[in-house]
């Protein structure tokens, strides 16, 4: 039997506007948005938003949920659960699992796992390598988020470093090609310099010198050059330098852009001044860089040269992270705290709520052609998040939902709180309590 939920008294944020009103959910869809809606019967569940924000569920276009093969760090089940606690109702997961998602069979295996275990809506990137072009050409663009290429080695060795192969891939697919850009030769040379001086125990403050601005810019600019040459649809993940922002334009609407960019929460939140306190807990690839880089990333985000905010959620165990520099893996968990981190930036006068929703909800839907999600619209799936902007809480071990049990945000007090998360019309999360049922569905794409 189709059930109904009525969200009353919300500040509804959608397409650059904030209106006060109500949202009626019937089944898995939003059926009505109006200034005032009356419950038709006693069977309608009424949720009073109490004047808090109602925003579309966040679509995170870059996560690593570690399944299959690395499930001591995380699983699709544990991390999608943490995601809905953070207002992320849809995610696109990366291919550097074990085994890597570089064949159709391995891709479908991940979809099968998610169909049984995901709290949030899901899709996966297909991984490109130096020798799997035939498999890439079999991918159905309507049912898969896109293609992921590592042009710099990261967790799991999926480095694509053959120029001829790269050009062939760029020329052969109409899918969005998402890339990790860091120049491997530059990084290796820098690493050797520091290893000669410090051995394996290199002070973490040198991480942004090793994985340097030069390494990022060199790789990003080459990828963009190749995209322009081949006409490929290119999306550059996790920009970390101010210099790279000059490579992108804000002169055309997102739907018409062939080359787009993403910035991650950690590059907007931390700077190299935080290494002394946080150490390898904030070791990411690309590295967190200077305060100036952070400010320039914010500028590019706000003037629309950068299109999307994501997490690059990539958990490791605390034990793994506490190794010496060369053995400590890069990456950290962020899905539970990304949205409230951006609301904190809003409360500090950095970004409007409407812009935050554009970058975290609308734009990923546009960029990846996600079907009927990313907006609060009648006829769209009812992925809805209620956020109270004046309900402070502090991140600690007791309220962290990640399997790894730690967060780079530990000790941070956020003034905003995700109070309710609806996934496909179902109340999946409410004030630190989870619905044990899983309501996530496979994302579909308008292509």
MOSUL-V345985 format. One line per field, one symbol per residue. ss: DSSP state (@ for helix, = for strand, . for the rest). burial: + if it has 9 or more other C-alpha atoms within 8 Angstrom, else -. Layout:
BEGIN
ss: ???
burial: ???
END
This chain:
BEGIN
ss: ...===========..==========..======..........====....====.=======...........@@@@@@@@@@..======..........@@@@@@@@@@@@@@...=======.....@@@@.........=====........=...@@@@@@@@@@....====...@@@@@@@@@@@@@@@.....@@@@@@@..@@@@@@@@@@@@@@@@@@...===......@@@@@......@@@..======@@@@@..@@@@@@@@@@@........@@@@@@@@@@@@.....===..==...@@@@................@@@@@@@@@@.....@@@@@@@@@@@@@@@..=..........=..=====....==..................==..=======..=====..==.......=..=..
burial: ---+++++++++++---+-++++++++++++-+---+------+-+--+--+++++++++++++++++-++-+++++++++++++++++++++++++--+++++-++--++-+++-++++++++++++++-++-++--+-++-+++++++++++---+++----+++-+++-+--+++++++++-++--++--++--+-+-+-++-++-++++-+++++++-++-++--++++++++++++++++--+-----+----+++++++-++-+++-++--+++++++-++++++-++++++-+++-+++++++++++++++-+++++++-+++++++++++++++++++----+-+++++++++++++++++++-++++-+-++++++++++--++++----+++++++++-+---++++++++++++-++++-------++++++++--
END
